[in-house]
Amino acid sequence: ETAPQGTVVFLSDHETGGPDEPLILEFIRDATLLIADAQYTDEEIVSRRGWGHGCIKEVVDLACRAGVNQLCLFHHDPTHGDDTLETLLLEAKDLVQQAKSPMSVSLAREGESIRLS
């Protein structure tokens, strides 16, 4: 959705690395806010490849390459408690910092409102 405040992209049930990745990269390019499926850890994605969900590292990489301004991670695995989610958020922020990207990262939370910046 494009509005005067910016562009919001909702990328649900998307597994990175497939043949559609160049198309997805262009679809999310320069988004003000990308809300992306990042359900799995690096370890979990190994046994869940093909299930149609993203992992933190790959989603952050994709968003950085696309020049996304704000990344909101969602579609949390039901086995992940709050502590695990906070650890994944810290990992995502570290990855963004390593990529030298100005992108901000957050976790989707029930009932939350996000202001486009």
Residue pairs with C-beta under 8 A, 6 or more apart in sequence:
1 7
1 8
2 8
3 116
5 32
5 116
6 31
6 32
6 33
6 69
6 116
7 30
7 31
7 32
7 33
8 31
8 32
8 33
8 34
8 35
8 116
9 27
9 28
9 31
9 33
9 34
9 35
10 35
11 24
11 28
11 34
11 35
11 36
11 37
12 37
12 74
12 75
13 37
13 52
13 53
13 75
14 24
14 36
14 37
14 52
14 53
14 54
15 49
15 50
15 51
15 52
15 53
15 54
16 24
16 54
16 55
16 58
16 59
16 61
16 62
17 58
21 62
24 62
25 62
25 65
25 66
28 34
28 62
28 63
28 66
28 68
29 66
29 67
30 66
30 67
30 68
30 69
31 66
31 68
31 69
32 69
32 70
32 116
32 117
33 68
33 69
33 70
33 71
33 72
33 114
33 116
34 63
34 66
34 68
34 70
34 71
34 72
35 72
35 74
35 108
36 54
36 59
36 62
36 63
36 71
36 72
36 73
36 74
37 53
37 54
37 59
37 74
37 75
38 54
38 55
38 56
38 59
38 60
38 73
38 74
38 75
38 88
38 92
39 53
39 54
39 55
39 75
39 76
39 77
40 48
40 53
40 54
40 55
40 56
40 77
41 55
41 56
41 88
42 55
42 56
42 57
44 55
44 77
45 55
45 58
53 75
54 75
56 73
56 88
56 91
56 92
56 95
57 91
57 95
59 71
59 73
60 71
60 92
60 95
60 96
60 99
60 105
61 95
61 99
63 71
63 103
64 95
64 96
64 99
64 101
64 103
68 103
69 102
69 103
69 104
69 117
70 103
70 104
70 105
70 106
70 114
70 116
70 117
71 92
71 96
71 103
71 104
71 105
71 106
72 105
72 106
72 107
72 108
72 114
73 88
73 89
73 92
73 105
73 106
73 107
73 108
74 107
74 108
76 85
76 107
76 108
80 88
85 107
86 107
88 107
89 105
89 106
89 107
92 105
93 105
96 103
96 105
104 117
106 114
